Amino acid sequence: MTRRELVGVAFDPLTMEQAVARCVTAVEGRENLTIGVVNAAKAVRMAEDTVLRDSVTSCDMVVADGQAVVWASKLLGRPLPERVAGIDLFTSLMAEGARRGHSAYFLGARPEVLEKVVAQVRETYPGLRIAGARDGYFTDEEAPGVAAAIGAARPDLLFLGMTSPKKEIFLATYADDVKAGVIHGVGGSFDVLAGKVRRAPVPMQRLGLEWLYRFLQEPVRLGPRYLSTNTRFAWMVAKEYADDRKKRR
């Protein structure tokens, strides 16, 4: 399937169902498939951070993590079918993995959070085999050893619960060493699974308003960030729209 490029990022036009099916194929073929998820904020950071951009664009599958990206794709005439949120892909892969007897390795978060994640996974997805788990607090010097340990466990699924750009850089640097069927950077999803952070209600998720829910929880901290990134993303989309119109004249 041909990728669709917008705001400098080439996206795979996949539905959630198609993305999961692609991952299942990768696990069964031991493809070492890497996944990149991009929302408006990350698209803005990628425009300014070449290391992050190169790490994401090197992924085998790149999906629209934010509803704003889906709206922008339709405005620009290169529509993406739907939002494939990183956390929803995470839980969908675990559910599918449980049905198929896949194994998973969890890397990231603080030790106490990771412990709750593993316990929650065992309870919710009993068919999913735990290949291993390791917290995300390690140095650059320790990273090769961490990757080697994951490679020795040979998980079908590797989930990276680390922040950007650390998870993208780790993924791009050590994908060949970890030897997983699928590698998915899930960011703060471990905190959600552990009950440390609450997701927005489903109606707000469907309307693409999770950012508003987070803002209402932490307006002082997130207000300036959202104002900056949302304005920058809107400008990027408007500029690309104007450039496209000029080319068609």
C-alpha positions as CSV (number, residue, x, y, z in Angstrom):
1,M,0.0,0.0,0.0
2,T,1.4,3.4,-1.1
3,R,2.3,5.8,1.7
4,R,0.7,9.2,1.8
5,E,3.0,12.1,2.7
6,L,1.9,15.2,4.6
7,V,3.7,17.7,6.8
8,G,7.0,16.0,5.9
9,V,5.9,12.5,7.1
10,A,5.0,9.5,5.0
11,F,2.1,7.7,6.6
12,D,0.7,4.2,5.9
13,P,-3.0,4.6,5.2
14,L,-4.2,1.8,7.5
15,T,-7.2,1.2,9.7
16,M,-6.6,-0.3,13.1
17,E,-7.8,-3.7,11.9
18,Q,-5.3,-3.5,9.0
19,A,-2.5,-2.4,11.2
20,V,-3.0,-5.3,13.6
21,A,-3.2,-7.7,10.7
22,R,0.1,-6.4,9.3
23,C,1.7,-6.9,12.8
24,V,0.4,-10.5,13.0
25,T,2.0,-11.2,9.6
26,A,5.2,-9.7,10.9
27,V,5.2,-11.8,14.0
28,E,4.5,-15.0,12.1
29,G,7.3,-14.2,9.7
30,R,9.7,-12.8,12.3
31,E,10.1,-9.7,10.3
32,N,11.3,-7.3,13.1
33,L,8.7,-4.8,12.0
34,T,9.1,-1.3,13.6
35,I,6.2,1.0,14.2
36,G,6.2,4.8,14.3
37,V,3.2,6.7,15.6
38,V,2.9,10.4,14.8
39,N,0.5,13.0,16.2
40,A,0.5,16.8,15.7
41,A,3.0,17.5,18.5
42,K,5.5,14.9,17.2
43,A,5.1,16.1,13.6
44,V,6.2,19.6,14.9
45,R,9.1,18.1,16.8
46,M,10.2,16.1,13.8
47,A,10.4,19.3,11.7
48,E,12.9,20.7,14.2
49,D,14.7,17.5,15.3
50,T,16.6,15.6,12.6
51,V,17.5,12.7,14.9
52,L,13.8,12.2,15.8
53,R,12.7,12.6,12.2
54,D,15.2,10.1,10.9
55,S,14.3,7.6,13.7
56,V,10.6,7.8,12.9
57,T,10.8,7.8,9.1
58,S,13.0,4.7,9.3
59,C,10.2,2.7,10.8
60,D,8.6,0.0,8.7
61,M,5.0,1.2,9.5
62,V,4.0,4.8,10.4
63,V,0.5,5.5,11.5
64,A,-1.5,8.6,12.5
65,D,-1.7,8.7,16.2
66,G,-3.6,11.9,16.4
67,Q,-7.0,13.0,15.0
68,A,-5.6,16.3,13.9
69,V,-3.3,14.4,11.5
70,V,-6.3,12.6,10.0
71,W,-8.2,15.9,9.6
72,A,-5.1,17.4,8.0
73,S,-4.8,14.5,5.6
74,K,-8.3,15.0,4.3
75,L,-7.8,18.7,3.9
76,L,-4.7,18.1,1.9
77,G,-6.4,15.6,-0.3
78,R,-4.3,12.6,0.9
79,P,-6.8,11.1,3.3
80,L,-5.8,8.6,6.0
81,P,-8.7,6.2,6.8
82,E,-8.7,6.7,10.6
83,R,-6.7,7.4,13.7
84,V,-4.6,4.5,14.8
85,A,-3.8,5.6,18.4
86,G,-0.6,4.1,19.8
87,I,-2.3,3.0,23.0
88,D,-5.2,1.4,21.1
89,L,-2.7,-0.4,18.8
90,F,-0.9,-1.5,22.0
91,T,-3.9,-3.1,23.6
92,S,-5.2,-4.5,20.3
93,L,-1.8,-6.3,19.8
94,M,-1.9,-7.7,23.3
95,A,-5.5,-8.9,22.8
96,E,-4.6,-10.5,19.5
97,G,-1.4,-11.9,20.9
98,A,-3.3,-13.5,23.8
99,R,-5.5,-15.2,21.3
100,R,-2.6,-16.5,19.3
101,G,-0.2,-17.3,22.2
102,H,2.3,-14.7,21.3
103,S,5.0,-13.5,23.7
104,A,5.7,-9.9,24.8
105,Y,8.6,-8.0,26.4
106,F,7.9,-4.7,28.2
107,L,10.6,-2.1,28.4
108,G,10.1,1.3,30.1
109,A,8.6,3.2,33.0
110,R,9.7,3.2,36.6
111,P,10.1,-0.2,38.3
112,E,6.9,0.2,40.4
113,V,4.9,1.2,37.4
114,L,6.3,-1.7,35.3
115,E,5.4,-4.2,38.0
116,K,1.7,-3.0,37.9
117,V,1.8,-3.2,34.1
118,V,2.9,-6.8,34.1
119,A,0.3,-7.7,36.7
120,Q,-2.4,-6.0,34.7
121,V,-1.3,-7.8,31.5
122,R,-1.4,-11.2,33.2
123,E,-4.9,-10.5,34.5
124,T,-6.4,-9.0,31.3
125,Y,-4.5,-11.0,28.6
126,P,-3.8,-14.4,30.3
127,G,-3.0,-16.0,26.9
128,L,-0.1,-13.5,26.3
129,R,3.2,-15.0,27.4
130,I,5.5,-12.6,29.2
131,A,9.0,-12.9,27.7
132,G,10.5,-10.3,30.1
133,A,10.3,-6.8,31.5
134,R,12.8,-4.1,32.3
135,D,12.3,-0.5,33.5
136,G,13.3,2.4,31.3
137,Y,16.0,3.9,33.5
138,F,19.2,2.9,31.9
139,T,22.2,4.9,30.6
140,D,23.4,5.0,27.0
141,E,26.3,2.8,28.0
142,E,23.8,0.2,29.3
143,A,21.6,0.3,26.3
144,P,23.5,-2.4,24.2
145,G,23.2,-4.8,27.1
146,V,19.5,-4.1,27.5
147,A,19.0,-4.8,23.8
148,A,21.0,-8.0,24.0
149,A,18.9,-9.3,26.9
150,I,15.7,-8.6,24.9
151,G,17.3,-10.3,21.9
152,A,18.0,-13.4,24.0
153,A,14.3,-13.5,25.1
154,R,13.2,-13.4,21.4
155,P,9.8,-11.9,22.1
156,D,7.1,-11.8,19.4
157,L,6.1,-8.3,20.6
158,L,8.3,-5.6,22.1
159,F,6.6,-2.6,23.7
160,L,8.7,0.5,24.6
161,G,7.1,2.5,27.3
162,M,9.5,5.4,27.0
163,T,9.3,9.1,26.1
164,S,10.2,10.6,22.8
165,P,12.8,10.8,21.4
166,K,14.4,8.2,23.6
167,K,12.1,5.4,22.4
168,E,12.5,6.3,18.7
169,I,16.3,6.4,19.0
170,F,16.5,3.1,20.9
171,L,14.1,1.6,18.3
172,A,16.2,2.8,15.4
173,T,19.5,1.9,16.9
174,Y,18.8,-1.5,18.3
175,A,15.9,-3.0,16.2
176,D,18.2,-5.6,14.7
177,D,19.6,-6.6,18.1
178,V,16.3,-7.2,19.9
179,K,15.0,-9.7,17.2
180,A,11.3,-9.1,18.0
181,G,8.6,-9.8,15.4
182,V,7.1,-6.3,16.1
183,I,8.5,-3.3,18.0
184,H,6.1,-0.7,19.1
185,G,7.0,2.5,21.0
186,V,3.9,3.1,23.2
187,G,5.1,6.2,25.1
188,G,3.1,6.9,28.3
189,S,0.7,3.9,27.7
190,F,2.4,2.0,30.6
191,D,1.2,4.7,33.0
192,V,-2.3,4.3,31.7
193,L,-2.3,0.5,31.9
194,A,-0.9,0.8,35.5
195,G,-3.7,3.1,36.5
196,K,-1.4,6.0,37.1
197,V,-2.9,8.2,34.4
198,R,-6.5,8.2,33.2
199,R,-7.5,8.3,29.5
200,A,-10.2,10.6,28.3
201,P,-13.8,9.2,28.2
202,V,-14.5,7.2,25.0
203,P,-16.8,9.9,23.5
204,M,-13.9,12.4,23.8
205,Q,-11.5,9.9,22.2
206,R,-13.9,9.4,19.3
207,L,-14.1,13.2,18.8
208,G,-10.3,13.6,18.8
209,L,-10.5,15.6,22.1
210,E,-8.1,13.6,24.3
211,W,-5.7,16.6,24.2
212,L,-8.5,18.7,25.8
213,Y,-9.0,16.2,28.5
214,R,-5.3,16.2,29.3
215,F,-5.3,20.0,29.2
216,L,-8.2,20.3,31.7
217,Q,-6.2,18.1,34.0
218,E,-3.0,20.1,33.8
219,P,-3.8,23.5,32.3
220,V,-0.8,25.4,33.6
221,R,1.8,22.8,32.4
222,L,0.2,21.8,29.2
223,G,-1.5,25.1,28.1
224,P,1.7,26.8,26.7
225,R,2.8,23.5,25.1
226,Y,-0.5,22.9,23.3
227,L,-0.8,26.5,22.2
228,S,2.7,26.3,20.7
229,T,2.5,22.9,19.0
230,N,-1.1,23.3,17.8
231,T,-0.4,26.7,16.3
232,R,2.8,25.4,14.6
233,F,1.0,22.3,13.2
234,A,-1.8,24.4,11.8
235,W,0.8,26.7,10.2
236,M,2.5,23.6,8.6
237,V,-0.7,22.3,7.2
238,A,-1.8,25.7,5.9
239,K,1.6,26.2,4.2
240,E,1.4,22.8,2.6
241,Y,-2.2,23.5,1.4
242,A,-1.1,26.8,-0.1
243,D,1.9,25.2,-1.8
244,D,-0.3,22.4,-3.2
245,R,-2.7,25.0,-4.7
246,K,0.1,26.8,-6.3
247,K,1.4,23.6,-8.0
248,R,-2.1,22.9,-9.4
249,R,-2.3,26.3,-11.1
